[in-house]
Amino acid sequence: MKLWGGRFTKETNKLVHNFNASLSFDQKFYKQDIQGSIAHVTMLAKQGIIEESDKVAIINGLNSILTDIENGHLEFTPEHEDIHSFVEAHLIERIGDPGKKLHTGRSRNDQVALDMKLYVRDEVVELDSLLKTLLLSIMKVMEENTETFMPGFTHLQKAQPVTLAHHFGAYFEMFKRDRSRLTDIYDRMNYCPLGAGALAGTTYPLDREYTASLLNFDGPTLNSMDSVSDRDYVIELMSALSTIMMHLSRFCEEIIIWNSNEYRFVNIDDSYSTGSSIMPQKKNPDIAELIRGKTGRVYGALTSILTTMKGIPLAYNKDMQEDKEFAFDAIDTTKGCIALFTGMIDTMTFNKQVMESSAKNGFTNATDAADYLVNHGVPFRDAHGIVGQLVLFCEGKGISLDDMTLDEFKAISPVFEEDIYDAISLKTCVDKRLTIGAPGKEAMDKVIAINKEYLSK
Ligand code: ARG
């Protein structure tokens, strides 16, 4: 079963075999391994390094292995060290001698570097499409809620009124940046390591440009030692996934707060909630909590690969086999979290009345009351003090600024007139904020148009 038994006189210790083996996890990229091998032999035949008939036999053999793995007829059995040995052993078993030519001019070092890149590249595309679906869901909420008022917070204290569209719009920008990070990673990693050999290239006249083009790379990598020992793209992806999870986690934290009995801004749908085994009344936001929790696990993958790579001399070292398990887990975890989060906000309902009255009752219009005074000639610092007195007065009576009589306003400052009520109404407070990026409806509509254009591409 070994690809390398020739120079050995003893059987590998069983524990050593198990410790060294990676098939249990690198079987995840069987498809990419076969795809890479097909490109490799296609190039070998074009260069006259193997016969055309051998190429055909090998490709047919590889395709039959692919089919049998996919329909469950071929199982990954633990006597094989890794996916590369597994595929080669089965190929030789199926087609005999031509199969022994597959590995000409190739090492498992450039092979695994290729497989991991192909796998990561496919996942980057899938992650990007999941993020796009999430953005479409966020956009729907934005379009429907440019006039749904709610308090904006700083320090989790009510600050100034915003809209639900504006609040969701903040996350739209975050996930948009996440997508652009994925695009960057794709572009930077998209060079083919195959042909780097073990570390120093090969003496066969390989056409690396051709192999790269067969696999849709932008070209071959330019240093064979770097090719087999570069895992920067895994680190970059783990970093991008960590950022995505951080964004999801913040959003989840807000939804958990909004869904609490105290806030009641949103209702997470029954289908995305869970109950308690003892307290019959409970409906818990477990999905949001789990997404928040799984963030730690993805950060762990980033820390793990960074630590693994930090002391490795050039070129390939077996440490690098440790790039896979945590990375696969982080990719699957993040994909699952994006999909679940999207479903959760698609089904969530918003208690617009509660949001609006919360915005009304927390003095979120105090800044606007001060601005009113400034517009009537009062210096800002004095205006700030006057409105502070208004707030104190209201707190004593348990009312909001809008509930004060004009006489009460005037008792604190004679500058106030009847038009103060309009100046501090929620609608005015929001709609006057018209600089681009602000919550005012006109400004928000412009941003929505820009972002819809972005989503249409
Ligand atoms: N299973 C190995 C990995 O995942 C493949 C490369 C092995 N190469 C070697 N010379 N041991 O990194």
Residues whose N, C-alpha, C, O or C-beta is under 5 A from the ligand:
A	BS01	LIG	S22 D82 R108 N109 V112 M320 Q321
